[in-house]
């Protein structure tokens, strides 16, 4: 169990990583409200060298708007964190998991959709000739309640009412498919590199064929692979701290991680526009996201930063912030008119943080407690009326091959 959180503990630095990634998503969407940045982001053309847009999009400053890369980090984190309880508990109850996990995700999503309809109804989202393409494509000129109801179907995917919910669709699909992911990772636990490379190749295929399931689901698998092999992985990485050149090695790892995570925009900034090559860069981005999770969990400098007060606070409200910020940003853009940019952003960011904290208190926290209570009640009910005449613990023992792990 070395290096793996035991029951009742958690890797707090991963909470901080999730918090910073959520903030970067917010900054990414703020940048996309600027029409010129939005145009550059969706085009293959690099801005003129030395221009403001060039500095914002083709230099390391771009890291502050790594929205897509942050979502990859979210998916790797989910794959790892969600699978750890399955791998360490021999009496894991799958049926109660499905109920509690669905409630844990769906209740905040539904609340965020209703909150988005409130923001949309306050200011008409029309007259968008002077707004960015990103804002225009995510505006709701006429609020249709059938669209609101459709947005509540998290499995089929969201509508334009709350754009970030597209990733929650894949979170929920992964959660449903978790047994297959864990079974695959445990079955091939002696070949983790081969399985991770296969997952990366599927991601490449997904981007070349524009098939979302291939683009996103293998990313979760990489997180599951890391959870299965966490003990040898953490043991090997922790030895670096005692190495003669440990500090230098960690600095090299941090820099390599940043380069991998930046692979796509580095190629783009050098004018590479071959779709096959750019799709291949997503394999490197995935490797960088996995490496960043390892650094966040085990790297001394990264842990110190991510376990700080502000990083931990962002981590606590990260899910809420992710869910609520986009409709707020669009609301302020239309409130001040399409010719404005900086003023809506300056108001939207603190408003989003405040609303996220309130949302965490009133919606996310209670939904988490509700999901846990319902899951525990379901487990008790099934222990009284076991499936097939056996207890939950006996059924779990029969599935030991799936749940067992060297961690």
Buried (B, 14 or more C-beta within 10 A) or exposed (E): EEBBBEEEEEBBBBBBBBBBBBBBBBBBBBBBBBBBBBBBBEEEEBBEEEEEBBBBBBEEEBEEBBBBBBBBBBBBBBBBBBBBEBBBEEBBBBBBBBBBBBBBBBBBBBBBBBBBBEBBEEBEBEEBEBBBBBBBEBBBEEBEEEBBEBBBEBEEBBBBBBBBBBBBBBBBBBBEBBBEBBBBBBEBBEEBEEBBEBBBBBBBBBBBEEEBEBBBBBBBBBBBBBBBBBBEBBEEBEEBEEEEEEEEBBEEBBEBBBEBBBBBBBBBBEEBEEEEEBBBBBBBBBBBBBBBBBBBBBBBEBBEBBBEEEBBBBBBBBBBBBBBBBBBBBBBBBBBEBEBBEEBBEBBBEBBBEBBBEBBEEBBBBBBEBBBEBBEEBBEEBEEEBEEEEBBEEBBEEBEEBBEBEB
